[in-house]
Amino acid sequence: MTDLRERDAALVLAAQAGEAAAVGVLLDRHRAGMRAVALSLLGSGPDAEDVVQDAALTALRRIGDIRDPEAVGPWLRMIVRNRCRGLLREARRVEPVAEPPLAGHDADLGRALDDHAMRTWVWEAIEALSPTLRLPLILRHFSEGVTGYEAIAQVCGVPVGTVRSRLSQARAKLLDALAGTAQSAYSGLRSRTEASWAEARDTLTAAENGRFGALLRGEWSAEVALMSGAARIGGAALLERAMDRDLSAGVRQRPVNVAACRTLAVWEMVIDNPEDDPAHCPPSVAWIMHLDGGRVTQLRLHHPRPLRPAAVPAELLGIWPHEERV
């Protein structure tokens, strides 16, 4: 047993040094135990396999968090157990509760990704996915407030079952890519993320200074589309008018999380409403943007915690809540 734990520890240290192939070996060694946990909680079926895939991807992203490399086996099984419990909570339609912390995990996921050498491999592997697989994967694993299946389905304009299927395909492709791209060297993730943070702040500053329309015309695609699910509901004119109306009402936004690759960026904002109208906008919004050559071509706006149905017409949920459709 000690021999096996020592070999596990060596693989963990190699993975934390940036050797993606070491993660693949670890997952192969512990896949049977991970699957056994899933089967014991969920029974035989596709849900158990999906949970094992999901847990494997989480392990790939969080390998830098492990403080005790010899305990990687229990750590992997804990991830599976947490994922199973989350799935069972969803099935019972109860409000989710905080997930028990993973062994050795005390940093937020975005910081964890920045902190270990595996991050560049993960993002380059994500870039290789098709757009339809890339979007739900990034929302599920890298956003803070758009992680639920129903929220992702709303953003993508597809049924929940399609979201589950696309996530399963995306995770499988990402894990299959471990061996093929493990030794490639990648750079630029940190600079992309920092640039996206700066762009989010600059965009809000420009808007507050009355220059949002000029920014849209100068830096975003001329054909930018505001989307609701899979439907286009407007363009730059609607975006500018909605932003100006919110600012005139005293609404302000603050970025709290950014996830960015070359073709997709997610800016998650906290919304500060005026004191005399605290329900003017939902408390948070995610800007989900498709990029082409650095220019935004599509924008979806998703409110993780929407206003009460009486306050927002149903047909307008998912865009600025009080904006009229044109």
C-alpha positions as CSV (number, residue, x, y, z in Angstrom):
1,M,0.0,0.0,0.0
2,T,2.8,2.4,0.9
3,D,4.4,1.7,-2.5
4,L,1.2,2.6,-4.3
5,R,0.8,5.8,-2.3
6,E,4.4,6.8,-3.0
7,R,3.8,6.3,-6.7
8,D,0.6,8.3,-6.5
9,A,2.6,11.1,-4.8
10,A,5.2,11.1,-7.6
11,L,2.5,11.4,-10.2
12,V,0.8,14.2,-8.4
13,L,4.0,16.2,-8.1
14,A,4.7,15.6,-11.8
15,A,1.2,16.8,-12.7
16,Q,1.6,19.9,-10.5
17,A,4.8,20.6,-12.4
18,G,2.8,20.6,-15.7
19,E,2.9,17.0,-16.9
20,A,-0.6,16.4,-18.1
21,A,0.1,12.8,-18.9
22,A,0.6,12.2,-15.2
23,V,-3.0,13.2,-14.6
24,G,-4.1,10.6,-17.2
25,V,-2.1,7.9,-15.4
26,L,-3.6,8.9,-12.0
27,L,-7.1,8.8,-13.4
28,D,-6.5,5.4,-15.0
29,R,-5.2,4.1,-11.6
30,H,-8.2,5.3,-9.6
31,R,-11.0,5.2,-12.2
32,A,-12.4,1.9,-10.8
33,G,-12.6,3.3,-7.3
34,M,-14.2,6.5,-8.6
35,R,-16.8,4.5,-10.6
36,A,-17.5,2.3,-7.6
37,V,-18.5,5.4,-5.5
38,A,-20.7,6.7,-8.3
39,L,-22.4,3.4,-8.7
40,S,-23.0,3.0,-5.0
41,L,-24.8,6.4,-4.9
42,L,-26.5,6.6,-8.3
43,G,-26.8,3.0,-9.4
44,S,-25.9,1.7,-12.9
45,G,-26.6,4.1,-15.8
46,P,-25.4,7.1,-17.7
47,D,-25.6,9.5,-14.7
48,A,-22.8,7.5,-13.0
49,E,-20.6,7.6,-16.0
50,D,-21.2,11.4,-16.4
51,V,-20.3,12.0,-12.8
52,V,-17.0,10.1,-13.2
53,Q,-16.2,12.2,-16.3
54,D,-17.1,15.4,-14.5
55,A,-15.0,14.5,-11.5
56,A,-12.1,13.6,-13.7
57,L,-12.2,17.1,-15.3
58,T,-12.4,18.7,-11.9
59,A,-9.4,16.7,-10.8
60,L,-7.5,17.9,-13.9
61,R,-8.3,21.5,-13.0
62,R,-7.7,21.2,-9.3
63,I,-4.6,19.0,-9.2
64,G,-2.6,22.0,-7.9
65,D,-4.7,22.2,-4.7
66,I,-3.6,18.8,-3.3
67,R,-1.5,19.3,-0.2
68,D,-1.0,15.6,0.6
69,P,0.0,14.0,-2.7
70,E,-0.2,10.5,-1.2
71,A,-4.0,11.1,-0.4
72,V,-4.9,11.6,-4.1
73,G,-7.1,8.5,-4.1
74,P,-9.5,9.6,-1.3
75,W,-9.4,13.1,-2.9
76,L,-10.6,11.8,-6.2
77,R,-13.4,9.7,-4.6
78,M,-14.5,12.7,-2.5
79,I,-14.9,14.7,-5.8
80,V,-17.1,11.9,-7.2
81,R,-19.1,11.7,-3.9
82,N,-19.7,15.5,-4.0
83,R,-20.8,15.4,-7.6
84,C,-23.3,12.5,-6.9
85,R,-24.8,14.4,-4.0
86,G,-25.2,17.5,-6.1
87,L,-27.0,15.4,-8.8
88,L,-29.3,13.8,-6.2
89,R,-30.2,17.3,-4.8
90,E,-31.1,18.4,-8.3
91,A,-33.3,15.4,-8.8
92,R,-35.1,16.1,-5.6
93,R,-35.6,19.7,-6.7
94,V,-34.4,21.2,-3.4
95,E,-32.3,24.3,-3.1
96,P,-28.6,23.5,-3.4
97,V,-26.4,23.8,-0.3
98,A,-22.7,24.5,0.0
99,E,-20.6,21.6,-1.2
100,P,-18.3,20.1,1.4
101,P,-14.8,21.3,0.9
102,L,-12.4,19.0,-0.9
103,A,-9.3,17.8,0.9
104,G,-6.7,20.5,0.8
105,H,-8.9,22.9,-1.2
106,D,-9.2,26.3,0.3
107,A,-8.9,28.6,-2.8
108,D,-11.5,29.6,-5.3
109,L,-11.4,27.7,-8.6
110,G,-10.2,30.6,-10.7
111,R,-7.3,31.2,-8.4
112,A,-6.5,27.5,-8.4
113,L,-6.3,27.4,-12.2
114,D,-3.9,30.4,-12.1
115,D,-1.7,28.8,-9.5
116,H,-0.6,25.6,-11.1
117,A,1.2,24.7,-14.3
118,M,-1.6,22.6,-15.8
119,R,-3.7,25.7,-16.5
120,T,-2.3,26.4,-20.0
121,W,-2.9,22.8,-21.1
122,V,-6.5,22.9,-19.9
123,W,-7.3,26.1,-21.8
124,E,-5.6,25.0,-25.0
125,A,-7.5,21.7,-24.9
126,I,-10.8,23.7,-24.4
127,E,-9.9,25.8,-27.4
128,A,-9.8,22.7,-29.5
129,L,-13.5,21.9,-28.8
130,S,-16.3,22.9,-31.1
131,P,-18.1,26.1,-30.1
132,T,-21.3,24.1,-29.2
133,L,-19.2,22.0,-26.7
134,R,-17.0,24.8,-25.5
135,L,-19.7,27.1,-24.2
136,P,-21.5,24.8,-21.8
137,L,-18.2,23.4,-20.6
138,I,-16.8,26.8,-19.7
139,L,-20.1,27.9,-18.0
140,R,-20.3,24.6,-16.0
141,H,-16.7,24.6,-14.8
142,F,-15.3,28.1,-15.0
143,S,-18.2,30.5,-14.2
144,E,-19.4,31.2,-10.7
145,G,-23.1,31.7,-11.2
146,V,-24.1,30.0,-14.5
147,T,-23.2,26.5,-13.6
148,G,-26.6,24.7,-13.2
149,Y,-27.9,22.7,-16.1
150,E,-31.1,24.8,-16.4
151,A,-29.1,28.1,-16.4
152,I,-26.8,26.7,-19.1
153,A,-29.8,25.5,-21.1
154,Q,-31.3,29.0,-20.9
155,V,-28.1,30.6,-22.1
156,C,-27.6,28.2,-25.0
157,G,-31.2,28.0,-26.0
158,V,-31.3,24.2,-25.9
159,P,-33.1,21.6,-23.7
160,V,-31.5,20.5,-20.4
161,G,-31.0,17.1,-22.0
162,T,-28.9,18.6,-24.8
163,V,-26.8,20.4,-22.2
164,R,-26.1,17.2,-20.4
165,S,-25.2,15.5,-23.7
166,R,-22.9,18.3,-24.8
167,L,-21.1,18.4,-21.4
168,S,-20.6,14.6,-21.5
169,Q,-19.1,14.9,-25.0
170,A,-16.9,17.9,-24.1
171,R,-15.5,16.2,-21.0
172,A,-14.8,13.0,-22.9
173,K,-12.9,14.9,-25.6
174,L,-11.0,16.9,-23.1
175,L,-9.9,13.8,-21.2
176,D,-9.1,12.0,-24.4
177,A,-6.8,14.9,-25.3
178,L,-4.6,14.3,-22.2
179,A,-2.1,12.0,-24.0
180,G,-2.2,13.8,-27.3
181,T,-1.2,17.3,-26.2
182,A,0.4,16.6,-22.8
183,Q,3.9,17.6,-23.9
184,S,3.0,20.7,-25.8
185,A,4.0,24.0,-24.3
186,Y,1.5,26.8,-24.2
187,S,1.7,30.4,-23.0
188,G,-0.5,33.5,-22.8
189,L,-3.3,32.3,-20.5
190,R,-2.4,34.7,-17.7
191,S,-2.1,37.7,-20.1
192,R,-5.4,36.8,-21.8
193,T,-7.2,36.7,-18.4
194,E,-5.6,39.9,-17.2
195,A,-6.4,41.6,-20.5
196,S,-10.1,40.5,-20.2
197,W,-10.3,41.9,-16.6
198,A,-8.9,45.2,-17.9
199,E,-11.4,45.2,-20.8
200,A,-14.3,44.6,-18.5
201,R,-13.3,47.5,-16.3
202,D,-12.6,49.7,-19.3
203,T,-16.0,48.9,-20.8
204,L,-17.8,49.9,-17.6
205,T,-15.7,53.0,-17.3
206,A,-16.5,54.0,-20.9
207,A,-20.2,53.4,-20.3
208,E,-20.2,55.6,-17.1
209,N,-18.5,58.3,-19.1
210,G,-21.0,58.2,-21.9
211,R,-18.8,56.4,-24.4
212,F,-20.4,53.0,-24.4
213,G,-21.7,53.4,-28.0
214,A,-18.3,54.6,-29.2
215,L,-16.7,51.6,-27.6
216,L,-19.1,49.2,-29.2
217,R,-18.5,50.8,-32.7
218,G,-14.8,50.9,-32.3
219,E,-13.9,47.6,-30.5
220,W,-16.8,45.2,-31.0
221,S,-18.0,43.6,-34.2
222,A,-20.1,45.9,-36.4
223,E,-22.6,43.0,-36.6
224,V,-22.6,42.2,-32.9
225,A,-25.7,40.3,-31.9
226,L,-27.5,40.4,-28.5
227,M,-28.8,36.9,-28.0
228,S,-31.5,35.4,-25.8
229,G,-30.8,31.6,-25.9
230,A,-30.4,30.8,-29.6
231,A,-32.4,33.8,-30.9
232,R,-31.0,37.2,-31.9
233,I,-33.0,40.0,-30.3
234,G,-31.0,43.0,-31.2
235,G,-27.7,44.6,-31.9
236,A,-25.4,47.5,-30.8
237,A,-28.3,50.0,-30.8
238,L,-30.3,48.0,-28.3
239,L,-27.2,47.4,-26.1
240,E,-26.3,51.1,-26.1
241,R,-29.8,52.2,-25.3
242,A,-30.2,49.6,-22.5
243,M,-26.9,50.5,-20.9
244,D,-27.6,54.3,-21.0
245,R,-31.0,53.7,-19.5
246,D,-29.6,51.7,-16.6
247,L,-26.9,54.3,-15.9
248,S,-29.4,57.1,-16.0
249,A,-31.4,55.3,-13.4
250,G,-28.3,55.0,-11.1
251,V,-27.4,51.4,-11.8
252,R,-23.7,50.4,-11.7
253,Q,-22.0,47.1,-12.4
254,R,-18.7,45.7,-10.9
255,P,-16.8,42.7,-12.3
256,V,-16.2,40.0,-9.8
257,N,-15.1,37.1,-12.0
258,V,-13.6,36.7,-15.5
259,A,-13.0,33.5,-17.5
260,A,-11.5,34.1,-20.9
261,C,-10.0,32.2,-23.8
262,R,-9.4,33.3,-27.4
263,T,-12.9,32.7,-28.6
264,L,-15.1,33.1,-25.5
265,A,-15.1,35.4,-22.5
266,V,-17.4,35.4,-19.4
267,W,-17.6,38.5,-17.3
268,E,-19.6,38.1,-14.1
269,M,-20.9,41.3,-12.5
270,V,-22.4,42.4,-9.3
271,I,-25.1,45.0,-9.9
272,D,-25.5,48.0,-7.5
273,N,-29.0,49.5,-7.7
274,P,-29.9,53.0,-6.5
275,E,-31.1,53.2,-2.9
276,D,-34.5,54.5,-4.0
277,D,-35.0,51.6,-6.4
278,P,-33.3,48.5,-5.0
279,A,-35.2,46.1,-7.3
280,H,-34.4,48.1,-10.6
281,C,-32.1,45.3,-11.8
282,P,-31.3,41.7,-10.6
283,P,-28.3,41.6,-8.2
284,S,-26.0,40.0,-10.7
285,V,-25.4,39.5,-14.4
286,A,-23.1,37.4,-16.5
287,W,-21.9,38.8,-19.8
288,I,-21.2,35.8,-22.1
289,M,-19.4,36.8,-25.2
290,H,-18.2,35.0,-28.3
291,L,-15.1,36.5,-29.8
292,D,-13.6,36.6,-33.3
293,G,-10.2,38.2,-33.7
294,G,-10.7,39.8,-30.3
295,R,-13.9,41.4,-31.2
296,V,-17.2,40.5,-29.6
297,T,-19.6,39.0,-32.2
298,Q,-22.3,37.7,-29.8
299,L,-23.4,38.7,-26.3
300,R,-25.8,36.8,-24.0
301,L,-26.8,38.3,-20.7
302,H,-27.8,35.9,-17.9
303,H,-29.0,36.8,-14.4
304,P,-28.2,34.0,-12.0
305,R,-30.7,35.3,-9.5
306,P,-33.5,37.0,-11.5
307,L,-36.1,39.3,-10.1
308,R,-39.5,38.0,-9.0
309,P,-41.7,37.1,-12.0
310,A,-44.0,39.9,-11.3
311,A,-41.2,42.4,-11.6
312,V,-39.9,41.3,-15.0
313,P,-41.9,40.3,-18.1
314,A,-41.1,36.7,-18.8
315,E,-40.2,37.4,-22.4
316,L,-37.5,39.8,-21.3
317,L,-35.7,37.6,-18.7
318,G,-32.1,37.1,-19.8
319,I,-31.6,40.6,-21.2
320,W,-31.6,43.9,-19.4
321,P,-34.8,43.4,-17.4
322,H,-36.7,46.6,-18.3
323,E,-35.6,47.1,-21.9
324,E,-38.2,47.0,-24.6
325,R,-37.8,44.7,-27.5
326,V,-37.2,46.4,-30.8
